[in-house]
Amino acid sequence: MLGKSVLLFTEDRAAARRLAGFLRATGSDVVQPRTTWAALEIITAQAVDLVLVDYCSGSNTLKLIDACTELPCVVMAETNDSAMLFDLVCSHNVGHVLCAGGKGGAATQMDAKQITVTVEKILRADIFGVEKYVGEFCADISTLQVTEAGLRDEAVGNIHDYAKWLGCGSELANRIGTVADELITNAVYNAPRDEHGQSRYASTDRREKISLDPWEYVQVRFASNGEVFALSVTDWFGGLSVTQIRKALTRCLTAEDQIEQKDGGAGLGLYTAFRLANQLIVNVEQAERTEIIAVFELGDRMRGDKSAGQSLQLFTDESIDLAAGSSDCIPTVMVSDSMRVDLRTAFARTKPAPFVALTHALLTNDMDEEEWEEPTLTVEQPEFEQLEVQSPA
């Protein structure tokens, strides 16, 4: 997006050139620090709008990820290790983990479309819509409304039949149908809220065919561009929070019985969708709507691409505010756009200035606090323009 900047950190220089080209094509300025200390300084200074990190870029990668407390962070990984992915999402609070299939490194194998769609959704603060994953002008998008639980099976059957009509193999069509069933069931029984914000049907047995009020209807959209099949399920309550998602995924991964046995358990539905789809995307506008998108790689023979990665992304209006510069996320000291450019340029140098190297040593634990002494060296500081100080509210 024009006027926005992305920090791209990977040790794979060839992949960095490739990814930088994709990002610049969208209008973003791309900053490519060559060392961890330089990336840390840029992140700490909040001199960029978004951070894109290759998880395979050395032992200090997690330091970069953990430093992104005030910046949206997208992590590229090359493994389909669920434990690793959930650790990033649930323990390190990463909202976007993109897993590449094949071999040769995450940055090398990462799909350009997946990268650009993710980055642009964040930078443009435009997170909703299944068309982003199939191309708005490349696919015919079908839309269904589910007004009662009894119509769930009909909707799932339509989606399954459409996948078969496209030419999908039986196993892939069944996977798509299973995910559709889980997501629609969750939206019908778990999303609706009463005037007090309490769930109306979460404790209802799933075999009971409830009818929804007009404002509770669930929207289902699905389409394919020949390369992927994308399915979205939307409710109009926005009651699903990132905290709830992380708790549900953690419970499913760590519990002895991964199936939530009580009536109304929603955790299994999300976990099942993640396991069967190649991408699971959760878009939430708090108290307004929730959209869950599942994307399936079709493969050359329309039987699914077993080598493709499994990605998990959590888009919320809160995380989007980080990139958009919401007042809730603005630091006390305001840094002008021109100064941010100066900081990006300075910290992306090959060799650190003495005061930058010292900061890096402390941040990366390369120097013990006991060993640190007040430097006697006088370092000439660059002249920066006057900072605007915002008074606390």
TORLUMBA-260878 format. One record per residue (C-alpha): residue in one letter; x, y, z; chain. Coordinates in steps of 0.05 Angstrom, whole numbers. Layout:
<dopas>
DOPA r px py pz c
DOPA a X Y Z A
...
</dopas>
This chain:
<dopas>
DOPA r px py pz c
DOPA m 0 0 0 A
DOPA l 27 69 -18 A
DOPA g 57 106 40 A
DOPA k 67 44 83 A
DOPA s 132 9 101 A
DOPA v 148 -65 114 A
DOPA l 208 -93 149 A
DOPA l 229 -158 115 A
DOPA f 278 -201 153 A
DOPA t 306 -266 124 A
DOPA e 377 -293 117 A
DOPA d 359 -320 48 A
DOPA r 382 -262 4 A
DOPA a 353 -291 -60 A
DOPA a 286 -301 -27 A
DOPA a 289 -231 2 A
DOPA r 297 -201 -68 A
DOPA r 237 -242 -92 A
DOPA l 192 -223 -34 A
DOPA a 213 -151 -35 A
DOPA g 191 -147 -108 A
DOPA f 122 -172 -90 A
DOPA l 115 -123 -33 A
DOPA r 141 -63 -73 A
DOPA a 92 -80 -128 A
DOPA t 35 -64 -79 A
DOPA g 66 5 -66 A
DOPA s 99 -9 1 A
DOPA d 169 13 20 A
DOPA v 210 -48 39 A
DOPA v 266 -45 91 A
DOPA q 315 -104 92 A
DOPA p 362 -101 152 A
DOPA r 419 -150 145 A
DOPA t 428 -165 219 A
DOPA t 384 -180 279 A
DOPA w 409 -119 318 A
DOPA a 389 -73 261 A
DOPA a 320 -105 256 A
DOPA l 311 -98 331 A
DOPA e 328 -24 329 A
DOPA i 278 -11 273 A
DOPA i 224 -50 309 A
DOPA t 238 -16 376 A
DOPA a 235 52 343 A
DOPA q 170 33 308 A
DOPA a 200 60 244 A
DOPA v 158 13 200 A
DOPA d 85 -5 195 A
DOPA l 91 -81 192 A
DOPA v 143 -135 205 A
DOPA l 151 -197 161 A
DOPA v 199 -248 191 A
DOPA d 227 -314 166 A
DOPA y 223 -362 225 A
DOPA c 283 -400 197 A
DOPA s 330 -340 202 A
DOPA g 371 -360 263 A
DOPA s 363 -368 338 A
DOPA n 348 -294 350 A
DOPA t 285 -295 307 A
DOPA l 240 -302 368 A
DOPA k 271 -239 397 A
DOPA l 247 -201 336 A
DOPA i 178 -232 342 A
DOPA d 171 -217 416 A
DOPA a 194 -145 404 A
DOPA c 133 -132 359 A
DOPA t 87 -112 416 A
DOPA e 65 -48 381 A
DOPA l 72 -72 309 A
DOPA p 34 -125 269 A
DOPA c 79 -185 256 A
DOPA v 74 -238 202 A
DOPA v 117 -300 210 A
DOPA m 137 -345 152 A
DOPA a 152 -418 170 A
DOPA e 169 -479 129 A
DOPA t 143 -533 176 A
DOPA n 74 -560 188 A
DOPA d 90 -574 261 A
DOPA s 25 -557 296 A
DOPA a 60 -551 364 A
DOPA m 107 -498 335 A
DOPA l 51 -460 301 A
DOPA f 7 -459 363 A
DOPA d 67 -438 406 A
DOPA l 76 -378 361 A
DOPA v 2 -361 361 A
DOPA c -15 -376 434 A
DOPA s 50 -364 472 A
DOPA h 83 -309 430 A
DOPA n 17 -276 410 A
DOPA v 33 -278 335 A
DOPA g -30 -264 295 A
DOPA h -6 -290 228 A
DOPA v 35 -353 215 A
DOPA l 43 -371 142 A
DOPA c 70 -441 130 A
DOPA a 102 -458 63 A
DOPA g 103 -528 35 A
DOPA g 161 -562 1 A
DOPA k 234 -554 18 A
DOPA g 284 -499 11 A
DOPA g 264 -451 66 A
DOPA a 201 -413 84 A
DOPA a 219 -349 47 A
DOPA t 238 -387 -16 A
DOPA q 175 -430 -18 A
DOPA m 125 -378 6 A
DOPA d 68 -364 -42 A
DOPA a 69 -292 -65 A
DOPA k -7 -287 -64 A
DOPA q -11 -309 9 A
DOPA i 41 -257 29 A
DOPA t 11 -199 -9 A
DOPA v -60 -213 12 A
DOPA t -40 -217 85 A
DOPA v 3 -154 84 A
DOPA e -48 -113 45 A
DOPA k -106 -135 90 A
DOPA i -68 -108 150 A
DOPA l -41 -44 118 A
DOPA r -106 -25 85 A
DOPA a -148 -44 147 A
DOPA d -193 -83 99 A
DOPA i -197 -154 127 A
DOPA f -264 -183 105 A
DOPA g -282 -219 41 A
DOPA v -269 -288 12 A
DOPA e -257 -256 -56 A
DOPA k -188 -235 -32 A
DOPA y -166 -307 -35 A
DOPA v -194 -326 -103 A
DOPA g -190 -260 -141 A
DOPA e -251 -215 -146 A
DOPA f -255 -220 -221 A
DOPA c -229 -291 -229 A
DOPA a -284 -331 -194 A
DOPA d -359 -336 -189 A
DOPA i -376 -329 -115 A
DOPA s -437 -366 -90 A
DOPA t -475 -341 -29 A
DOPA l -523 -378 17 A
DOPA q -562 -357 78 A
DOPA v -573 -406 135 A
DOPA t -635 -385 173 A
DOPA e -643 -447 215 A
DOPA a -603 -508 237 A
DOPA g -645 -552 191 A
DOPA l -615 -517 130 A
DOPA r -543 -532 152 A
DOPA d -543 -601 118 A
DOPA e -571 -571 54 A
DOPA a -517 -517 53 A
DOPA v -462 -568 65 A
DOPA g -490 -612 10 A
DOPA n -489 -554 -39 A
DOPA i -417 -538 -23 A
DOPA h -396 -612 -29 A
DOPA d -432 -619 -95 A
DOPA y -400 -555 -122 A
DOPA a -331 -582 -104 A
DOPA k -346 -647 -140 A
DOPA w -373 -608 -200 A
DOPA l -307 -570 -203 A
DOPA g -271 -637 -209 A
DOPA c -246 -645 -138 A
DOPA g -230 -716 -116 A
DOPA s -275 -750 -65 A
DOPA e -226 -742 -7 A
DOPA l -217 -667 -19 A
DOPA a -292 -656 -29 A
DOPA n -305 -692 36 A
DOPA r -254 -648 72 A
DOPA i -287 -586 45 A
DOPA g -355 -611 67 A
DOPA t -331 -628 137 A
DOPA v -301 -559 147 A
DOPA a -365 -526 121 A
DOPA d -406 -568 170 A
DOPA e -362 -549 229 A
DOPA l -360 -474 214 A
DOPA i -434 -468 199 A
DOPA t -452 -507 262 A
DOPA n -408 -460 304 A
DOPA a -440 -398 272 A
DOPA v -511 -423 282 A
DOPA y -505 -447 354 A
DOPA n -448 -405 384 A
DOPA a -452 -337 352 A
DOPA p -522 -309 368 A
DOPA r -525 -265 431 A
DOPA d -582 -238 472 A
DOPA e -590 -165 495 A
DOPA h -542 -179 552 A
DOPA g -487 -206 507 A
DOPA q -498 -278 529 A
DOPA s -498 -336 480 A
DOPA r -569 -358 464 A
DOPA y -558 -428 438 A
DOPA a -487 -450 459 A
DOPA s -514 -500 509 A
DOPA t -565 -528 461 A
DOPA d -556 -599 437 A
DOPA r -532 -598 365 A
DOPA r -586 -648 346 A
DOPA e -640 -597 363 A
DOPA k -659 -560 299 A
DOPA i -666 -488 323 A
DOPA s -693 -431 281 A
DOPA l -656 -364 279 A
DOPA d -685 -295 282 A
DOPA p -674 -252 219 A
DOPA w -615 -215 250 A
DOPA e -582 -281 269 A
DOPA y -577 -309 198 A
DOPA v -510 -339 178 A
DOPA q -479 -321 111 A
DOPA v -440 -374 73 A
DOPA r -398 -357 11 A
DOPA f -354 -403 -30 A
DOPA a -315 -400 -95 A
DOPA s -255 -427 -133 A
DOPA n -206 -399 -183 A
DOPA g -180 -467 -205 A
DOPA e -120 -464 -158 A
DOPA v -155 -459 -91 A
DOPA f -224 -470 -62 A
DOPA a -244 -417 -11 A
DOPA l -303 -420 37 A
DOPA s -326 -366 86 A
DOPA v -378 -368 142 A
DOPA t -400 -301 172 A
DOPA d -442 -285 233 A
DOPA w -464 -214 252 A
DOPA f -446 -213 325 A
DOPA g -369 -209 329 A
DOPA g -368 -245 395 A
DOPA l -306 -287 381 A
DOPA s -243 -258 412 A
DOPA v -170 -275 399 A
DOPA t -164 -297 471 A
DOPA q -220 -347 462 A
DOPA i -189 -373 398 A
DOPA r -122 -383 431 A
DOPA k -153 -418 491 A
DOPA a -193 -464 446 A
DOPA l -134 -483 403 A
DOPA t -89 -494 463 A
DOPA r -142 -538 496 A
DOPA c -150 -580 433 A
DOPA l -75 -589 424 A
DOPA t -57 -605 497 A
DOPA a -118 -640 526 A
DOPA e -119 -716 530 A
DOPA d -187 -715 498 A
DOPA q -183 -662 443 A
DOPA i -258 -664 432 A
DOPA e -296 -616 477 A
DOPA q -349 -663 504 A
DOPA k -399 -613 532 A
DOPA d -458 -589 490 A
DOPA g -440 -527 452 A
DOPA g -365 -539 450 A
DOPA a -336 -494 396 A
DOPA g -262 -510 403 A
DOPA l -265 -574 363 A
DOPA g -296 -539 303 A
DOPA l -239 -490 296 A
DOPA y -187 -544 309 A
DOPA t -218 -590 257 A
DOPA a -221 -534 205 A
DOPA f -148 -518 217 A
DOPA r -127 -590 210 A
DOPA l -165 -601 144 A
DOPA a -154 -535 108 A
DOPA n -89 -505 81 A
DOPA q -105 -436 108 A
DOPA l -152 -418 165 A
DOPA i -166 -343 171 A
DOPA v -207 -312 227 A
DOPA n -232 -241 215 A
DOPA v -265 -207 274 A
DOPA e -296 -138 282 A
DOPA q -314 -138 356 A
DOPA a -389 -136 371 A
DOPA e -403 -131 296 A
DOPA r -385 -193 257 A
DOPA t -340 -254 252 A
DOPA e -318 -285 187 A
DOPA i -279 -350 184 A
DOPA i -247 -368 118 A
DOPA a -219 -437 100 A
DOPA v -175 -443 38 A
DOPA f -158 -509 5 A
DOPA e -102 -519 -46 A
DOPA l -130 -560 -103 A
DOPA g -65 -585 -133 A
DOPA d -51 -605 -204 A
DOPA r -101 -662 -204 A
DOPA m -155 -629 -162 A
DOPA r -143 -677 -105 A
DOPA g -111 -629 -57 A
DOPA d -38 -610 -49 A
DOPA k -10 -652 8 A
DOPA s 56 -615 4 A
DOPA a 23 -547 17 A
DOPA g 32 -514 84 A
DOPA q -20 -501 138 A
DOPA s -27 -428 156 A
DOPA l -66 -395 213 A
DOPA q -84 -322 216 A
DOPA l -124 -280 265 A
DOPA f -146 -212 240 A
DOPA t -182 -167 289 A
DOPA d -198 -93 290 A
DOPA e -149 -86 348 A
DOPA s -90 -116 309 A
DOPA i -108 -74 248 A
DOPA d -106 -11 292 A
DOPA l -31 -24 302 A
DOPA a -18 -15 228 A
DOPA a -70 40 219 A
DOPA g -43 82 277 A
DOPA s -103 80 324 A
DOPA s -101 130 381 A
DOPA d -100 73 430 A
DOPA c -34 49 401 A
DOPA i 3 116 391 A
DOPA p 64 122 435 A
DOPA t 74 182 480 A
DOPA v 129 209 436 A
DOPA m 105 222 365 A
DOPA v 156 210 310 A
DOPA s 146 246 244 A
DOPA d 144 209 178 A
DOPA s 210 240 155 A
DOPA m 244 219 219 A
DOPA r 218 148 211 A
DOPA v 251 146 142 A
DOPA d 316 171 173 A
DOPA l 313 117 227 A
DOPA r 300 62 176 A
DOPA t 358 85 134 A
DOPA a 406 92 193 A
DOPA f 390 26 226 A
DOPA a 392 -14 162 A
DOPA r 467 0 153 A
DOPA t 514 -59 148 A
DOPA k 555 -38 209 A
DOPA p 524 -11 274 A
DOPA a 543 55 303 A
DOPA p 574 47 374 A
DOPA f 511 67 411 A
DOPA v 469 21 368 A
DOPA a 516 -38 379 A
DOPA l 511 -27 454 A
DOPA t 435 -28 452 A
DOPA h 437 -91 411 A
DOPA a 484 -125 460 A
DOPA l 436 -111 518 A
DOPA l 374 -132 479 A
DOPA t 403 -198 456 A
DOPA n 436 -215 522 A
DOPA d 505 -214 490 A
DOPA m 528 -170 549 A
DOPA d 511 -182 622 A
DOPA e 482 -124 660 A
DOPA e 539 -130 710 A
DOPA e 590 -122 654 A
DOPA w 559 -58 628 A
DOPA e 594 7 647 A
DOPA e 577 78 629 A
DOPA p 615 90 564 A
DOPA t 669 143 566 A
DOPA l 669 148 490 A
DOPA t 635 209 462 A
DOPA v 592 191 403 A
DOPA e 568 246 357 A
DOPA q 493 242 355 A
DOPA p 456 258 291 A
DOPA e 412 319 289 A
DOPA f 338 301 288 A
DOPA e 279 347 280 A
DOPA q 239 368 341 A
DOPA l 195 313 370 A
DOPA e 122 327 383 A
DOPA v 104 304 453 A
DOPA q 33 282 464 A
DOPA s 6 296 532 A
DOPA p -27 235 565 A
DOPA a -103 236 565 A
</dopas>
